[in-house]
Amino acid sequence: VLKETRTEYWGIQIINLLDCTIYFALLTIAAVFLSEDIGLSDANAGYVVALFTSTTTLFLFISGMITDWLGIRKSVVIAMVMMIILRSGMVVCGLVESIPGRPWIVAGLFFLMAPFMAMMQTVFQAANKRYTTKKSRSAGFTLWYLFMNIGATLGGFSIDIVRNLLKLPNAQIFTMGSALGALCIIVLFLLVKNDEQLDLDENEEKSLKAPAERKNPLQIAKEVFRESAFWRLAVLITLLLGVRAVFSYFYLLMPKYWIRTIGENAAFGTLNAINPILIVIGLILFIPIANKFNLFKMLTYGALISASSIFVLVIPWQLISSDIATAHYVMAVIFIVILSIGEIIWSPKLSEYTAAVAPEGQEGTYLGFTMIPWFLTKTLVSLASGHMLTRWSPEGIGEKMVAGTVDFWHQPAAMWLILGSVALIGVIIAIMLKPWLTKGARWEIENTR
């Protein structure tokens, strides 16, 4: 199916791979870097990560319109150049302890990186639709998700290589980010030549559509808010927020949670890499049949599986092993396997669902607007993450659990029980509201089962 897809698509996927490698490495190491290298408490580190991640999501509201306005090539160049500069500043702050006001400078650098991170995310969504045909679009979005997860895998391994193998400071991960950003710019100029839409007519012959008239951001926004399909999509995305939030837990909660229950040398980067490895394998098997199932059912039932995975972390560790570290490694692997099975089914389809709803030329805008609920949730989770760790997974919690001196509601299991319940309830409501959510949905896949 993808053989008819032109060179620009593959260029964007190479950039996607490189960008995601550093994106996921930075997200995973952020809270640990802020505490170990900059000296912030759990709560303050959580606030800085909240500033970064929430601002990134907030800027998706704007960057989608800007991407549609500037085009893909200009957006990539602007985003990458600025991130190279800002990541280099982060390296200096991480290595030079004598810099006055270093915590404030680091927080400012994270904040300034946010709009350019957001711009890259909207670039990928717009490019996936623009550089594929009607026939190859579903496979194109799935392959994009595959490349993203290969990058996430490499990002996870790179953390343990830097920390545990090379014994380098966490700041050197930002050095790697600057180098990969420069490589992305080189790939862009070599492989991505234009921004035009590629499509097929009814006879499946190639034809390049004339570029649509570019409207300013305010005109685009007014058109989007008048469409009822957009609001139904926004409700669906809101109901799936509890499941999507699990990916925030991987960098907000999991690194310190694993360090404090498994040990200081916990390979949390490798644990985080298990998920994208399974996604890569699953997607390779899933791509050939991705078009044959009902899109809404794939979204909701896949999300149901992912939500259920969180409850594995509620199991008393003594039932798994007499050694707390071994028990938490086993629970982590089981949790990630179940989560990944559900993710393979639903997560890549969420972007396809959004792009299918969006009129041509408004792909980035739709993605940006539907990120508003995600922005609010990510902000809340990020702000609360440090307090959740302090309440349920503080320093020394592993020793207390072994000694039996802490009750259930002060253990990490209680935290996962609450978060899992929130995720599961949202998915169940979405399934119950299917008749309304899919009302008049001509974009549903016709060949349903």
C-alpha positions in Angstrom: 0.0 0.0 0.0 2.8 2.4 0.9 4.7 1.9 -2.4 2.8 4.7 -4.0 3.8 7.2 -1.2 6.3 9.7 -2.2 9.7 10.6 -0.8 8.5 13.4 1.5 6.6 10.9 3.6 9.7 8.8 4.3 11.7 11.9 5.0 9.2 13.0 7.6 9.3 9.5 9.2 13.1 9.6 9.5 12.7 13.0 11.3 10.0 11.5 13.4 12.3 8.6 14.4 15.1 11.0 15.4 12.9 13.5 17.1 11.1 10.9 19.1 14.3 9.3 20.3 15.3 12.5 22.1 11.7 13.5 22.9 11.0 10.4 25.0 14.5 10.4 26.5 14.0 14.0 27.7 10.6 13.3 29.1 11.8 10.2 30.9 14.8 11.8 32.5 13.3 15.3 33.2 12.1 14.7 36.8 15.2 12.7 37.7 17.4 15.4 36.1 15.7 18.1 38.0 16.1 16.3 41.4 19.5 14.7 41.0 21.3 17.4 38.9 19.5 20.6 39.8 18.6 19.7 43.4 14.8 20.2 43.3 12.4 18.4 45.6 9.8 16.0 44.2 7.1 18.6 44.3 9.2 21.4 42.7 10.5 19.0 40.0 6.9 18.1 39.3 6.0 21.8 39.0 8.8 22.3 36.4 7.7 19.3 34.4 4.1 20.5 34.6 5.3 23.9 33.2 7.0 22.1 30.3 4.5 19.4 29.4 1.4 21.6 29.9 2.8 24.5 28.0 3.7 22.1 25.2 0.1 20.9 25.1 -1.2 24.4 25.3 0.9 25.5 22.4 -0.6 22.7 20.3 -3.7 24.9 20.3 -1.7 27.6 18.5 1.0 25.6 16.7 -1.6 23.6 14.7 -2.8 26.8 13.1 0.8 28.1 12.6 1.8 24.8 11.0 -1.1 25.0 8.6 -0.2 28.6 7.8 3.6 28.3 7.4 3.8 24.8 5.9 5.7 21.8 6.9 9.2 22.7 5.8 9.4 26.1 7.5 7.9 24.7 10.7 10.5 22.0 11.0 13.4 24.3 10.4 12.2 26.9 13.0 11.4 24.2 15.6 14.7 22.3 15.2 17.0 25.4 15.2 15.4 26.7 18.4 15.5 23.4 20.2 19.2 22.9 19.4 19.9 26.3 21.0 17.7 25.6 24.1 19.0 22.0 24.6 22.6 23.3 24.5 21.7 25.8 27.3 20.3 22.9 29.3 23.6 21.1 29.0 25.5 24.1 30.4 23.1 24.5 33.3 23.3 20.8 34.1 27.1 20.7 34.2 28.0 24.1 35.7 26.7 24.1 39.3 28.0 27.6 40.0 25.5 29.4 37.7 23.4 31.8 39.7 19.7 31.1 39.8 20.3 27.8 38.0 16.9 26.2 38.9 15.0 29.3 37.5 17.1 29.2 34.3 16.4 25.5 33.8 12.7 26.1 34.3 12.8 28.9 31.8 14.6 26.7 29.2 12.0 24.0 29.6 9.3 26.6 29.1 10.9 28.0 26.0 11.2 24.5 24.5 7.5 23.9 24.7 6.2 25.7 21.6 8.8 24.1 19.4 8.0 20.6 20.8 4.3 21.4 20.0 5.1 22.5 16.5 6.8 19.2 15.7 3.9 17.2 16.9 1.5 19.1 14.7 3.9 18.8 11.8 3.8 15.0 11.9 0.0 14.9 12.0 -0.4 17.2 9.0 2.4 15.5 7.0 1.0 12.0 7.6 -2.2 13.0 5.8 -0.6 15.3 3.2 2.0 12.9 2.0 -0.2 9.8 1.8 -3.0 8.8 -0.5 -6.6 7.8 0.4 -5.5 4.2 0.0 -2.3 4.4 2.0 -3.5 6.8 4.7 -4.4 4.3 7.4 -1.2 2.3 6.9 0.7 5.7 6.8 -0.6 6.7 10.2 0.1 3.3 11.7 3.7 3.3 10.3 4.2 6.8 11.7 3.3 5.3 15.1 5.7 2.5 14.5 8.6 4.9 13.8 7.6 6.9 16.9 7.9 3.8 19.1 11.2 2.8 17.6 12.4 6.3 18.6 10.9 5.8 22.1 12.7 2.5 22.4 16.1 4.1 21.5 15.3 6.9 23.9 14.8 4.5 26.8 17.9 2.6 26.1 20.0 5.8 25.7 19.1 6.8 29.3 20.5 3.6 30.9 23.5 3.8 28.6 24.3 7.3 29.7 23.5 6.8 33.4 24.5 3.2 34.2 27.0 2.2 31.4 28.9 5.4 30.6 28.3 6.9 34.1 27.8 10.3 32.5 25.7 13.1 34.0 22.0 13.2 33.0 22.7 16.5 31.2 24.5 14.7 28.4 21.1 13.4 27.2 20.4 17.0 26.2 23.7 17.0 24.2 22.5 14.0 22.3 19.3 16.0 21.6 21.1 18.8 20.0 23.0 16.5 17.7 19.9 14.7 16.6 18.1 18.0 16.0 20.9 19.0 13.6 20.5 15.7 11.8 16.8 16.3 11.4 17.5 19.5 9.5 19.8 17.7 7.2 17.2 15.0 6.4 14.6 17.7 5.8 16.6 19.5 3.1 17.5 16.2 1.4 14.1 14.5 1.3 11.3 16.9 2.0 10.9 19.1 -1.0 7.3 20.5 -0.9 4.1 20.8 1.2 1.5 19.8 -1.4 -1.2 17.2 -0.8 -0.9 13.8 -2.5 -4.1 12.0 -3.3 -5.7 9.4 -5.6 -8.8 9.8 -7.7 -11.5 7.1 -8.2 -9.4 5.3 -10.7 -6.5 5.1 -8.3 -4.3 7.3 -10.5 -1.9 9.7 -8.9 -2.8 13.4 -8.9 -1.4 16.3 -7.0 -4.1 18.6 -5.8 -3.5 22.3 -6.2 -2.5 23.8 -2.8 -5.6 25.0 -1.0 -5.9 28.7 -0.3 -4.2 29.4 3.0 -6.5 31.1 5.5 -5.3 33.0 8.6 -5.5 31.3 12.0 -8.6 33.2 13.1 -10.6 32.2 10.0 -9.6 28.6 10.5 -10.6 28.7 14.1 -14.1 30.1 13.4 -14.8 27.4 10.8 -13.8 24.6 13.2 -15.9 25.8 16.1 -19.0 25.8 13.9 -18.7 22.0 13.1 -20.6 19.6 15.3 -18.3 16.7 14.4 -15.5 18.6 16.1 -17.4 18.8 19.4 -18.3 15.1 19.4 -14.6 14.4 18.8 -13.7 16.6 21.7 -16.0 14.7 24.0 -14.6 11.3 23.0 -11.0 12.6 23.5 -12.0 13.9 27.0 -13.4 10.5 28.0 -10.1 8.8 26.9 -7.9 11.1 28.9 -7.5 8.7 31.8 -6.0 6.1 29.5 -3.8 8.7 27.7 -2.6 9.9 31.1 -0.8 6.6 31.5 1.9 7.8 29.1 2.4 10.8 31.4 2.9 8.4 34.3 5.9 6.8 32.5 7.9 10.0 32.9 6.2 11.7 35.8 5.8 8.8 38.2 7.5 5.6 37.0 11.2 6.6 37.1 11.2 7.6 40.8 8.6 4.9 41.7 10.9 2.2 40.2 14.0 3.7 41.8 12.3 3.7 45.2 10.8 0.2 45.0 13.4 -1.6 43.0 16.6 0.3 44.0 18.9 3.1 43.0 20.2 1.3 40.0 16.7 0.4 38.6 16.9 0.2 34.8 13.9 2.4 34.4 15.0 3.5 30.9 14.9 -0.2 29.8 11.6 -0.8 31.5 10.1 2.2 29.6 11.6 0.8 26.4 9.6 -2.5 26.7 6.4 -0.7 25.7 7.7 0.8 22.4 9.4 -2.5 21.6 6.1 -4.4 21.9 4.4 -1.6 19.9 6.9 -2.0 17.1 6.4 -5.8 16.9 2.6 -5.5 17.3 2.2 -2.8 14.6 4.3 -4.7 12.1 1.8 -7.6 12.5 -1.2 -5.2 12.8 -0.6 -3.0 9.8 -1.9 -5.4 7.1 -5.3 -5.8 8.9 -5.6 -2.3 10.3 -8.3 -1.2 7.8 -10.6 -4.2 8.4 -12.2 -3.2 11.7 -14.5 -0.6 13.0 -12.5 2.5 13.9 -14.6 3.5 17.0 -14.6 -0.1 18.4 -10.8 -0.2 18.0 -10.5 3.0 19.9 -12.7 2.1 22.8 -12.0 -1.6 23.3 -8.3 -1.1 22.9 -8.4 1.7 25.5 -10.4 -0.6 27.8 -7.5 -3.1 27.7 -4.9 -0.4 28.4 -6.9 1.0 31.3 -7.2 -2.5 32.9 -3.4 -2.9 32.8 -2.9 -0.4 35.6 -4.5 -2.7 38.1 -1.6 -5.1 37.8 0.4 -2.6 39.9 -2.2 -2.9 42.7 -1.3 -6.5 43.3 0.4 -7.1 46.7 4.1 -7.5 45.9 4.4 -10.5 48.3 2.2 -12.6 46.0 4.8 -12.2 43.2 8.1 -12.8 45.1 9.6 -12.6 48.5 12.1 -10.0 47.1 10.5 -6.6 46.6 12.7 -5.6 43.7 12.0 -8.9 41.8 8.3 -8.5 42.4 8.2 -5.0 41.1 10.2 -5.9 38.0 7.7 -8.7 37.3 4.6 -6.5 37.9 6.2 -3.8 35.7 6.7 -6.2 32.8 3.1 -7.6 33.0 1.6 -4.2 33.3 3.6 -2.9 30.2 2.6 -6.0 28.1 -1.1 -5.6 28.8 -0.9 -1.8 28.3 0.9 -2.3 25.0 -1.6 -4.8 23.6 -4.4 -2.2 24.1 -2.2 0.6 22.8 -1.5 -1.2 19.5 -5.2 -1.4 19.0 -6.3 2.1 19.9 -3.6 4.7 20.1 -2.5 5.1 16.4 -6.2 5.1 15.5 -6.8 8.2 17.6 -4.7 10.3 15.3 -6.3 8.7 12.2 -9.7 9.4 13.7 -8.8 13.1 14.2 -7.4 13.5 10.7 -10.4 11.8 9.2 -12.7 14.3 10.8 -10.6 17.3 9.9 -11.4 19.0 6.5 -8.4 19.3 4.2 -6.0 22.0 5.3 -7.3 22.0 8.9 -5.5 18.8 10.2 -3.1 20.8 12.4 -5.9 23.0 13.7 -8.1 20.1 14.7 -5.3 18.4 16.5 -4.5 21.6 18.3 -8.1 22.3 19.4 -8.7 18.7 20.6 -5.6 19.0 22.7 -7.3 21.4 25.1 -8.8 18.7 27.3 -5.4 16.9 27.3 -3.7 20.1 28.3 -5.9 20.5 31.3 -5.4 16.9 32.4 -1.7 16.9 31.8 -1.4 20.1 33.8 -3.3 18.6 36.7 -1.4 15.3 36.7 2.0 17.1 36.3 1.2 19.5 39.2 0.1 16.7 41.4 2.8 14.2 40.4 5.4 15.4 43.0 2.7 15.4 45.7 1.5 11.9 44.7 5.1 10.6 44.9 5.5 12.3 48.3 2.2 10.8 49.5 2.4 7.2 48.1 5.9 6.6 46.9 8.4 8.8 49.0 12.0 8.1 49.6 12.5 4.9 51.6 9.0 3.5 50.8 10.6 0.2 49.6 12.2 -0.4 53.1 8.9 0.4 54.8 7.0 -2.0 52.6 9.5 -4.8 53.4 9.3 -4.0 57.1 5.5 -3.9 56.9 5.3 -0.5 58.7 3.1 1.2 56.1 -0.6 0.6 55.4 -2.1 0.1 51.9 -3.4 3.6 51.5 0.1 5.0 52.0 1.7 2.6 49.5 2.2 3.0 45.7 -0.6 0.4 45.1 -3.2 2.9 46.4 -2.0 5.5 43.9 -2.4 3.0 41.0 -5.8 1.9 42.2 -7.1 5.5 42.0 -5.5 6.3 38.7 -6.7 3.0 37.1 -10.3 3.5 38.3 -10.4 7.0 36.6 -9.1 5.6 33.3 -11.5 2.6 33.3 -14.6 4.7 34.1 -14.0 7.1 31.2 -13.7 4.3 28.6 -16.9 2.6 29.8 -18.8 5.9 29.4 -17.4 6.3 25.9 -18.6 2.9 24.9 -22.1 3.7 26.3 -22.2 6.9 24.3 -21.3 5.4 21.0 -24.7 6.2 19.2 -24.2 9.9 19.9 -20.4 10.1 19.4 -20.6 8.5 16.0 -23.8 10.3 14.8 -23.6 11.2 11.2 -20.0 9.9 11.0 -19.4 9.3 7.3 -15.7 8.9 8.0 -16.2 5.6 9.8 -14.4 2.7 8.0 -17.0 1.1 5.8 -15.6 -2.4 5.9 -16.5 -3.0 9.5 -16.8 -6.2 11.5 
